[in-house]
């Protein structure tokens, strides 16, 4: 609440400014909506039913990104807390020459709310995107990304723990570089040269981490995005379950929905993640190219989790993983305007032609579980059957 103390006729007066609420109507605490009062003709009177109806029509529920993350600050205090330079670089935009121009741009971007000539509130969007140190915003500090690196396949021994300080937009590249630098590597031969390559594709990690930041539920307190690196997998989790309109088996390629539209839009504009709907497609394609098991999606009441597994042969995959790999391959082929066949699935699973019969068994089991279906129901030849996802 804004306040100021002033001297008047040898008296100390406290002035309070209560801003108009955008959520209407505002009524007495513990009372019903009928206990609403309005100002009319210089007096305060109880609102009529028609007045209450008009207030409801003009009400606006504030989005989380629009809420204030700071007290009222001067322009210089804002610039000390927020770093806009990486955003200008991401937008290929010329950096304004004066502070006033920078602040005006930040207001238009939704990072600030201007209150007076030199008085600004930093919004949650501004803090989460461009903060130099999230610790300066106590209510947002737990939303910093944590990275835990374990010595083996379980959580019994932590080798390294790192917590990010910067806002998501300005710290994302550093976060991704840190994660990539701590992943196991393998040697590959490219153009007659021996080169090192991580076991996990960067494009897949980039999209999955960005999704965790964008789609988390910021209203869940005391927790934030978490990246866990094990010897055989990477687990990326965020607060907030899957939205009611979404299904785990329809995440790849469907139109995304976000709890945080402003943050999601900013990430796309700053080239942090792909355009709408294409991020998980590229992650799935990269997982297939690198020979990884299928991406695993999990959700609960207050969490969403994605797991990328290290490469392993078909024989080392569980039956569930084989079926999921078959289904995800069918989805990716369908979204590319193609169908899945025994040959394409063998190539995806890195299996030789002599294992055609083994792949046929997987295709049959996937069809029996209604994960896939024949693209042409009239085709009676199993040898040349083409498949599409069950929902196609």
KEKEKE-391190 format. One record per residue (C-alpha): residue in three letters; x, y, z. Coordinates in steps of 0.5 Angstrom, whole numbers, plus 500, padded with zeros to 3 digits. Example, Ala and Ser with C-alpha at 12.3 -4.5 7.8 and 13.67 -1.06 7.14 Angstrom:
<sites>
+------+------+-------+-----+
! code ! east ! north !  up !
+------+------+-------+-----+
!  Ala !  525 !   491 ! 516 !
!  Ser !  527 !   498 ! 514 !
+------+------+-------+-----+
</sites>
This chain:
<sites>
+------+------+-------+-----+
! code ! east ! north !  up !
+------+------+-------+-----+
!  Unk !  500 !   500 ! 500 !
!  Unk !  503 !   507 ! 498 !
!  Unk !  504 !   512 ! 504 !
!  Unk !  507 !   518 ! 506 !
!  Unk !  508 !   522 ! 512 !
!  Unk !  507 !   530 ! 512 !
!  Unk !  507 !   536 ! 516 !
!  Unk !  501 !   540 ! 517 !
!  Unk !  500 !   545 ! 522 !
!  Unk !  505 !   542 ! 526 !
!  Unk !  502 !   536 ! 526 !
!  Unk !  504 !   529 ! 523 !
!  Unk !  499 !   526 ! 518 !
!  Unk !  500 !   520 ! 515 !
!  Unk !  497 !   519 ! 508 !
!  Unk !  495 !   512 ! 505 !
!  Unk !  493 !   511 ! 497 !
!  Unk !  489 !   505 ! 496 !
!  Unk !  489 !   504 ! 489 !
!  Unk !  483 !   502 ! 485 !
!  Unk !  482 !   494 ! 485 !
!  Unk !  481 !   492 ! 478 !
!  Unk !  477 !   486 ! 481 !
!  Unk !  470 !   488 ! 482 !
!  Unk !  466 !   489 ! 486 !
!  Unk !  470 !   490 ! 492 !
!  Unk !  465 !   489 ! 498 !
!  Unk !  466 !   488 ! 506 !
!  Unk !  470 !   483 ! 509 !
!  Unk !  466 !   477 ! 511 !
!  Unk !  460 !   479 ! 508 !
!  Unk !  457 !   478 ! 501 !
!  Unk !  457 !   481 ! 495 !
!  Unk !  451 !   485 ! 496 !
!  Unk !  455 !   489 ! 502 !
!  Unk !  458 !   493 ! 496 !
!  Unk !  459 !   501 ! 497 !
!  Unk !  460 !   506 ! 492 !
!  Unk !  462 !   513 ! 491 !
!  Unk !  456 !   517 ! 488 !
!  Unk !  455 !   525 ! 488 !
!  Unk !  461 !   526 ! 493 !
!  Unk !  458 !   521 ! 498 !
!  Unk !  459 !   513 ! 499 !
!  Unk !  452 !   509 ! 499 !
!  Unk !  451 !   502 ! 498 !
!  Unk !  451 !   499 ! 491 !
!  Unk !  444 !   497 ! 488 !
!  Unk !  443 !   490 ! 484 !
!  Unk !  444 !   494 ! 478 !
!  Unk !  451 !   497 ! 480 !
!  Unk !  453 !   491 ! 482 !
!  Unk !  452 !   488 ! 476 !
!  Unk !  455 !   494 ! 472 !
!  Unk !  461 !   493 ! 476 !
!  Unk !  462 !   485 ! 475 !
!  Unk !  461 !   487 ! 467 !
!  Unk !  467 !   492 ! 468 !
!  Unk !  471 !   487 ! 473 !
!  Unk !  478 !   484 ! 470 !
!  Unk !  482 !   478 ! 474 !
!  Unk !  489 !   480 ! 474 !
!  Unk !  494 !   475 ! 471 !
!  Unk !  500 !   473 ! 475 !
!  Unk !  505 !   476 ! 471 !
!  Unk !  501 !   483 ! 472 !
!  Unk !  502 !   483 ! 479 !
!  Unk !  507 !   487 ! 483 !
!  Unk !  513 !   484 ! 485 !
!  Unk !  516 !   490 ! 488 !
!  Unk !  515 !   496 ! 492 !
!  Unk !  515 !   503 ! 488 !
!  Unk !  522 !   504 ! 486 !
!  Unk !  525 !   510 ! 482 !
!  Unk !  528 !   509 ! 475 !
!  Unk !  535 !   508 ! 477 !
!  Unk !  533 !   503 ! 482 !
!  Unk !  529 !   499 ! 477 !
!  Unk !  535 !   499 ! 472 !
!  Unk !  539 !   497 ! 478 !
!  Unk !  535 !   491 ! 479 !
!  Unk !  533 !   489 ! 472 !
!  Unk !  538 !   487 ! 466 !
!  Unk !  535 !   489 ! 460 !
!  Unk !  541 !   488 ! 455 !
!  Unk !  540 !   481 ! 454 !
!  Unk !  533 !   482 ! 452 !
!  Unk !  535 !   487 ! 447 !
!  Unk !  540 !   483 ! 444 !
!  Unk !  535 !   477 ! 443 !
!  Unk !  530 !   482 ! 439 !
!  Unk !  536 !   485 ! 435 !
!  Unk !  534 !   491 ! 437 !
!  Unk !  538 !   498 ! 438 !
!  Unk !  539 !   499 ! 445 !
!  Unk !  536 !   506 ! 447 !
!  Unk !  541 !   512 ! 449 !
!  Unk !  537 !   514 ! 455 !
!  Unk !  534 !   511 ! 461 !
!  Unk !  527 !   514 ! 460 !
!  Unk !  527 !   511 ! 453 !
!  Unk !  529 !   504 ! 457 !
!  Unk !  524 !   505 ! 462 !
!  Unk !  518 !   507 ! 457 !
!  Unk !  520 !   500 ! 453 !
!  Unk !  520 !   496 ! 459 !
!  Unk !  513 !   499 ! 461 !
!  Unk !  510 !   497 ! 454 !
!  Unk !  514 !   490 ! 455 !
!  Unk !  510 !   489 ! 461 !
!  Unk !  516 !   489 ! 466 !
!  Unk !  514 !   495 ! 469 !
!  Unk !  508 !   499 ! 471 !
!  Unk !  509 !   506 ! 471 !
!  Unk !  505 !   510 ! 477 !
!  Unk !  508 !   517 ! 477 !
!  Unk !  513 !   521 ! 473 !
!  Unk !  519 !   517 ! 476 !
!  Unk !  516 !   511 ! 480 !
!  Unk !  515 !   504 ! 478 !
!  Unk !  513 !   497 ! 480 !
!  Unk !  516 !   491 ! 477 !
!  Unk !  511 !   486 ! 475 !
!  Unk !  512 !   479 ! 476 !
!  Unk !  514 !   478 ! 469 !
!  Unk !  519 !   483 ! 469 !
!  Unk !  522 !   480 ! 475 !
!  Unk !  522 !   473 ! 473 !
!  Unk !  524 !   475 ! 466 !
!  Unk !  530 !   480 ! 467 !
!  Unk !  532 !   480 ! 475 !
!  Unk !  539 !   480 ! 476 !
!  Unk !  538 !   477 ! 482 !
!  Unk !  531 !   473 ! 484 !
!  Unk !  533 !   473 ! 491 !
!  Unk !  532 !   481 ! 491 !
!  Unk !  524 !   479 ! 491 !
!  Unk !  523 !   474 ! 497 !
!  Unk !  516 !   472 ! 494 !
!  Unk !  520 !   470 ! 488 !
!  Unk !  526 !   467 ! 490 !
!  Unk !  524 !   460 ! 491 !
!  Unk !  522 !   460 ! 483 !
!  Unk !  529 !   460 ! 481 !
!  Unk !  532 !   454 ! 477 !
!  Unk !  535 !   449 ! 481 !
!  Unk !  540 !   443 ! 478 !
!  Unk !  542 !   437 ! 482 !
!  Unk !  547 !   432 ! 479 !
!  Unk !  547 !   426 ! 482 !
!  Unk !  553 !   421 ! 482 !
!  Unk !  549 !   415 ! 480 !
!  Unk !  542 !   412 ! 478 !
!  Unk !  539 !   414 ! 485 !
!  Unk !  539 !   420 ! 490 !
!  Unk !  543 !   418 ! 495 !
!  Unk !  549 !   422 ! 493 !
!  Unk !  549 !   429 ! 490 !
!  Unk !  555 !   431 ! 487 !
!  Unk !  553 !   438 ! 485 !
!  Unk !  548 !   443 ! 487 !
!  Unk !  547 !   449 ! 483 !
!  Unk !  541 !   455 ! 484 !
!  Unk !  540 !   460 ! 479 !
!  Unk !  540 !   467 ! 481 !
!  Unk !  538 !   471 ! 474 !
!  Unk !  531 !   472 ! 471 !
!  Unk !  529 !   466 ! 466 !
!  Unk !  530 !   470 ! 460 !
!  Unk !  537 !   473 ! 461 !
!  Unk !  539 !   467 ! 465 !
!  Unk !  537 !   461 ! 460 !
!  Unk !  543 !   461 ! 456 !
!  Unk !  547 !   460 ! 462 !
!  Unk !  543 !   455 ! 465 !
!  Unk !  543 !   451 ! 458 !
!  Unk !  550 !   451 ! 458 !
!  Unk !  551 !   449 ! 465 !
!  Unk !  547 !   443 ! 464 !
!  Unk !  550 !   441 ! 457 !
!  Unk !  557 !   442 ! 460 !
!  Unk !  555 !   437 ! 466 !
!  Unk !  552 !   431 ! 461 !
!  Unk !  556 !   425 ! 459 !
!  Unk !  559 !   425 ! 453 !
!  Unk !  561 !   420 ! 447 !
!  Unk !  566 !   420 ! 441 !
!  Unk !  563 !   420 ! 434 !
!  Unk !  567 !   421 ! 427 !
!  Unk !  564 !   427 ! 423 !
!  Unk !  568 !   428 ! 417 !
!  Unk !  573 !   424 ! 418 !
!  Unk !  575 !   428 ! 425 !
!  Unk !  573 !   425 ! 432 !
!  Unk !  569 !   429 ! 436 !
!  Unk !  566 !   429 ! 443 !
!  Unk !  558 !   429 ! 443 !
!  Unk !  553 !   429 ! 449 !
!  Unk !  549 !   423 ! 450 !
!  Unk !  543 !   428 ! 450 !
!  Unk !  541 !   433 ! 444 !
!  Unk !  541 !   440 ! 446 !
!  Unk !  535 !   442 ! 442 !
!  Unk !  531 !   437 ! 446 !
!  Unk !  533 !   439 ! 453 !
!  Unk !  532 !   447 ! 451 !
!  Unk !  525 !   446 ! 449 !
!  Unk !  524 !   441 ! 455 !
!  Unk !  527 !   446 ! 460 !
!  Unk !  523 !   452 ! 457 !
!  Unk !  517 !   448 ! 457 !
!  Unk !  518 !   447 ! 465 !
!  Unk !  519 !   455 ! 466 !
!  Unk !  513 !   457 ! 462 !
!  Unk !  508 !   452 ! 464 !
!  Unk !  509 !   452 ! 471 !
!  Unk !  504 !   454 ! 476 !
!  Unk !  507 !   460 ! 480 !
!  Unk !  501 !   460 ! 485 !
!  Unk !  504 !   454 ! 488 !
!  Unk !  509 !   457 ! 493 !
!  Unk !  515 !   454 ! 496 !
!  Unk !  518 !   450 ! 490 !
!  Unk !  520 !   451 ! 483 !
!  Unk !  523 !   448 ! 477 !
!  Unk !  528 !   443 ! 478 !
!  Unk !  533 !   439 ! 473 !
!  Unk !  536 !   433 ! 476 !
!  Unk !  542 !   429 ! 472 !
!  Unk !  543 !   422 ! 474 !
!  Unk !  548 !   417 ! 470 !
!  Unk !  542 !   414 ! 466 !
!  Unk !  537 !   420 ! 465 !
!  Unk !  535 !   427 ! 466 !
!  Unk !  529 !   429 ! 470 !
!  Unk !  526 !   436 ! 469 !
!  Unk !  520 !   438 ! 473 !
!  Unk !  516 !   444 ! 475 !
!  Unk !  510 !   446 ! 480 !
!  Unk !  503 !   445 ! 477 !
!  Unk !  500 !   439 ! 474 !
!  Unk !  497 !   438 ! 467 !
!  Unk !  492 !   443 ! 465 !
!  Unk !  485 !   439 ! 465 !
!  Unk !  484 !   440 ! 457 !
!  Unk !  491 !   436 ! 456 !
!  Unk !  492 !   429 ! 456 !
!  Unk !  499 !   426 ! 457 !
!  Unk !  499 !   422 ! 450 !
!  Unk !  497 !   428 ! 446 !
!  Unk !  502 !   433 ! 448 !
!  Unk !  507 !   432 ! 442 !
!  Unk !  504 !   437 ! 436 !
!  Unk !  498 !   439 ! 439 !
!  Unk !  496 !   447 ! 440 !
!  Unk !  500 !   448 ! 447 !
!  Unk !  496 !   452 ! 453 !
!  Unk !  500 !   456 ! 458 !
!  Unk !  498 !   459 ! 465 !
!  Unk !  503 !   464 ! 463 !
!  Unk !  501 !   467 ! 457 !
!  Unk !  505 !   473 ! 457 !
!  Unk !  512 !   469 ! 459 !
!  Unk !  511 !   464 ! 454 !
!  Unk !  510 !   470 ! 449 !
!  Unk !  516 !   473 ! 451 !
!  Unk !  520 !   466 ! 451 !
!  Unk !  518 !   466 ! 443 !
!  Unk !  520 !   473 ! 442 !
!  Unk !  527 !   472 ! 445 !
!  Unk !  528 !   466 ! 441 !
!  Unk !  529 !   462 ! 447 !
!  Unk !  524 !   456 ! 445 !
!  Unk !  520 !   454 ! 438 !
!  Unk !  514 !   457 ! 436 !
!  Unk !  507 !   454 ! 438 !
!  Unk !  507 !   447 ! 438 !
!  Unk !  513 !   445 ! 435 !
!  Unk !  518 !   445 ! 441 !
!  Unk !  516 !   438 ! 443 !
!  Unk !  516 !   435 ! 436 !
!  Unk !  523 !   437 ! 435 !
!  Unk !  525 !   434 ! 442 !
!  Unk !  522 !   428 ! 440 !
!  Unk !  525 !   428 ! 433 !
!  Unk !  532 !   429 ! 436 !
!  Unk !  531 !   424 ! 441 !
!  Unk !  530 !   419 ! 436 !
!  Unk !  536 !   421 ! 432 !
!  Unk !  540 !   420 ! 438 !
!  Unk !  537 !   413 ! 439 !
!  Unk !  534 !   415 ! 446 !
!  Unk !  528 !   411 ! 449 !
!  Unk !  522 !   415 ! 448 !
!  Unk !  521 !   421 ! 452 !
!  Unk !  517 !   420 ! 459 !
!  Unk !  511 !   425 ! 461 !
!  Unk !  508 !   424 ! 468 !
!  Unk !  503 !   429 ! 472 !
!  Unk !  500 !   429 ! 479 !
!  Unk !  496 !   434 ! 482 !
!  Unk !  501 !   439 ! 483 !
!  Unk !  507 !   437 ! 479 !
!  Unk !  509 !   436 ! 472 !
!  Unk !  515 !   432 ! 470 !
!  Unk !  519 !   430 ! 464 !
!  Unk !  524 !   425 ! 463 !
!  Unk !  530 !   424 ! 458 !
!  Unk !  533 !   417 ! 458 !
!  Unk !  540 !   416 ! 456 !
!  Unk !  541 !   412 ! 449 !
!  Unk !  540 !   404 ! 450 !
!  Unk !  539 !   398 ! 445 !
!  Unk !  532 !   395 ! 444 !
!  Unk !  534 !   389 ! 448 !
!  Unk !  535 !   394 ! 454 !
!  Unk !  528 !   397 ! 454 !
!  Unk !  522 !   395 ! 458 !
!  Unk !  516 !   393 ! 454 !
!  Unk !  512 !   399 ! 456 !
!  Unk !  518 !   403 ! 453 !
!  Unk !  518 !   400 ! 446 !
!  Unk !  510 !   401 ! 446 !
!  Unk !  511 !   408 ! 447 !
!  Unk !  517 !   409 ! 442 !
!  Unk !  512 !   406 ! 437 !
!  Unk !  507 !   411 ! 439 !
!  Unk !  511 !   417 ! 439 !
!  Unk !  514 !   415 ! 432 !
!  Unk !  507 !   414 ! 429 !
!  Unk !  506 !   421 ! 432 !
!  Unk !  512 !   424 ! 429 !
!  Unk !  511 !   421 ! 422 !
!  Unk !  504 !   423 ! 422 !
!  Unk !  505 !   430 ! 424 !
!  Unk !  510 !   430 ! 418 !
!  Unk !  505 !   428 ! 413 !
!  Unk !  508 !   421 ! 413 !
!  Unk !  506 !   414 ! 416 !
!  Unk !  509 !   409 ! 420 !
!  Unk !  512 !   402 ! 417 !
!  Unk !  516 !   396 ! 420 !
!  Unk !  522 !   399 ! 416 !
!  Unk !  521 !   406 ! 419 !
!  Unk !  520 !   403 ! 426 !
!  Unk !  526 !   399 ! 425 !
!  Unk !  530 !   405 ! 423 !
!  Unk !  528 !   409 ! 429 !
!  Unk !  530 !   403 ! 434 !
!  Unk !  536 !   402 ! 431 !
!  Unk !  535 !   395 ! 429 !
!  Unk !  537 !   391 ! 423 !
!  Unk !  533 !   388 ! 417 !
!  Unk !  533 !   381 ! 420 !
!  Unk !  529 !   383 ! 426 !
!  Unk !  523 !   385 ! 422 !
!  Unk !  519 !   380 ! 426 !
!  Unk !  521 !   383 ! 433 !
!  Unk !  518 !   390 ! 430 !
!  Unk !  512 !   386 ! 427 !
!  Unk !  510 !   384 ! 434 !
!  Unk !  511 !   391 ! 437 !
!  Unk !  507 !   394 ! 432 !
!  Unk !  501 !   388 ! 433 !
!  Unk !  501 !   390 ! 441 !
!  Unk !  501 !   397 ! 440 !
!  Unk !  495 !   396 ! 435 !
!  Unk !  492 !   391 ! 440 !
!  Unk !  493 !   397 ! 446 !
!  Unk !  489 !   402 ! 441 !
!  Unk !  496 !   406 ! 441 !
!  Unk !  496 !   406 ! 433 !
!  Unk !  491 !   404 ! 427 !
!  Unk !  492 !   402 ! 420 !
!  Unk !  492 !   408 ! 416 !
!  Unk !  488 !   404 ! 411 !
!  Unk !  483 !   399 ! 414 !
!  Unk !  482 !   395 ! 407 !
!  Unk !  489 !   393 ! 407 !
!  Unk !  490 !   386 ! 408 !
!  Unk !  497 !   385 ! 408 !
!  Unk !  501 !   386 ! 414 !
!  Unk !  508 !   386 ! 411 !
!  Unk !  506 !   393 ! 408 !
!  Unk !  501 !   396 ! 413 !
!  Unk !  502 !   403 ! 414 !
!  Unk !  500 !   406 ! 421 !
!  Unk !  498 !   412 ! 424 !
!  Unk !  496 !   414 ! 431 !
!  Unk !  490 !   412 ! 434 !
!  Unk !  487 !   419 ! 434 !
!  Unk !  489 !   420 ! 427 !
+------+------+-------+-----+
</sites>
